[in-house]
Each structure stands twice: as C-alpha cells, then as structure tokens.
Amino acid sequence: MQFPSNLKYTKDHEWISIEGNTATVGITEFAQRELGDIVYVDIPSVGKALNMNDIFGSVEAVKTVSDLYLPLSGTVTEVNAALEANPELLNQAPYEGGWMVKMNLSNLDEAAELLDAAAYQALVGA
C-alpha cells in the first residue's frame, strides 16, 4: 500500500496535495480498498466555500455509500470530470488520475492538523 510522503492525510482517509494556496484532494489507497469497487462519485460542490471537515460529496461502492470530508477550508474550483464516466479511477489510481477536487485554500494554518504519511500509515495499521 502506498503512502506518498508529499501528501497530507485526514483521519477520514482523504489526502491533500498543497501547492501555495491551491490544493488537490482525493481518497487514499486504504479508503478505496476498504470501500471496494467504486461505481459512482457525486461531488456537487464546485464554487462552494466550505470549512475544514465539511462534506463535499460522496462515493458509492457496490455495498456502501461514503461521505467525503474536505481536509481544509476553501472553495472547490474544479471536479475531476473523468470520474463521472470512470469512477473506477479511484480504485485504479487514487493518487494520480483518481483525484477528486481542486480548491483554493482559505486558511493554510489548518494544515497543521493534518497527518503526515508516517502518522497516517500508523493510523491505518499498515
């Protein structure tokens, strides 16, 4: 299982890549393995300003639906359009083609509350 060291992680199994005031968000490899085959992604949050830990969408797997929580406060600027036709990208490439949203961050100080790769790996017991 991969835990890229350039990313930050949440206890809810989202990852975030931060570059200045812009970020890319997705779900972790651990999360997609736990969910199983993902069949639908619903992210109706483009243009919305949301707070850290707010729900920004959901993913539906064969046996369950799971909410997605925003790792940091900001405005969702883009949704990965490829997920609409190919939700399985979340299973196949959770850290590359399976990214979910891009956003403009409004409070970079919140990043101190996120987990680094080692802490996340310890959390999931891998």
C-alpha positions in Angstrom: 0.0 0.0 0.0 1.3 3.5 -0.9 1.6 6.4 1.5 3.1 9.2 -0.6 5.3 11.4 1.6 4.5 14.6 -0.3 0.8 14.4 0.7 -1.1 15.2 4.0 -3.9 13.0 5.2 -7.0 13.1 7.3 -8.3 10.6 9.8 -11.3 10.2 7.4 -9.0 8.9 4.7 -8.7 11.8 2.3 -5.4 13.0 1.0 -4.4 16.6 0.1 -1.6 18.0 -2.0 -0.9 21.6 -1.2 0.9 24.0 -3.6 0.7 27.6 -2.3 -3.0 28.4 -1.9 -4.1 25.7 -4.2 -4.8 22.1 -3.3 -5.8 18.8 -4.9 -7.9 16.3 -2.8 -8.7 12.6 -3.2 -9.3 9.5 -1.2 -6.4 7.3 0.0 -5.5 3.9 -1.3 -6.6 2.5 2.1 -10.0 4.1 1.7 -10.6 2.7 -1.8 -9.6 -0.8 -0.7 -12.0 -0.6 2.3 -14.8 0.6 0.0 -14.3 -2.0 -2.7 -15.4 -1.3 -6.3 -16.4 2.3 -6.6 -19.4 2.7 -9.0 -20.4 6.4 -8.6 -19.0 9.7 -7.5 -21.2 12.6 -6.5 -19.4 16.0 -6.0 -21.9 18.9 -6.3 -19.5 21.4 -4.5 -17.9 23.4 -7.4 -17.9 27.1 -6.5 -18.9 26.4 -2.9 -16.9 27.8 0.0 -16.6 25.1 2.6 -15.0 24.7 6.0 -12.5 22.1 7.1 -14.3 18.7 7.6 -17.5 19.8 5.7 -18.9 17.2 3.4 -18.1 18.0 -0.2 -19.6 14.9 -1.9 -19.9 11.2 -1.7 -18.7 8.0 -3.3 -20.8 4.9 -3.9 -19.3 1.5 -3.9 -21.1 -1.8 -4.6 -22.0 -2.3 -0.9 -22.0 1.2 0.7 -22.1 5.0 0.2 -19.4 7.1 2.0 -19.3 10.9 2.5 -16.2 12.8 1.6 -14.9 15.4 4.0 -12.9 18.4 2.9 -9.4 18.3 4.5 -9.0 22.1 4.7 -11.3 25.2 4.4 -11.6 26.7 0.9 -13.5 26.9 -2.3 -13.9 24.0 -4.6 -12.7 25.2 -8.1 -12.7 22.0 -10.1 -14.0 18.5 -10.1 -12.3 15.6 -11.8 -14.7 15.2 -14.8 -13.1 11.8 -15.7 -14.7 10.3 -12.5 -18.2 10.8 -13.9 -17.6 8.3 -16.7 -14.9 6.3 -14.9 -15.4 6.2 -11.1 -13.1 3.1 -11.0 -10.2 5.6 -11.4 -10.5 5.9 -7.6 -9.7 2.2 -7.3 -7.1 2.1 -10.1 -5.1 5.3 -9.3 -6.2 7.0 -6.1 -3.2 9.4 -6.0 -2.9 10.2 -9.7 -5.9 10.0 -12.1 -8.3 9.5 -9.3 -8.0 12.9 -7.7 -11.4 14.3 -6.8 -11.4 18.1 -6.5 -9.1 21.1 -6.8 -9.6 24.0 -4.5 -8.4 27.4 -3.4 -7.5 27.3 0.3 -8.7 30.0 2.7 -6.8 29.0 5.9 -3.4 27.4 5.4 -2.9 27.3 9.2 -5.4 24.4 9.4 -2.8 22.1 7.6 -1.0 21.7 11.0 -3.9 19.5 12.0 -3.4 17.0 9.1 -1.4 13.8 9.3 1.9 13.2 7.6 2.5 9.9 5.7 4.0 8.1 8.7 1.2 9.1 11.1 -1.5 8.1 8.6 0.3 4.8 8.0 0.3 4.2 11.8 -3.4 5.2 12.0 -4.5 2.5 9.4 -2.1 -0.1 10.9 -0.2 -0.7 7.7 
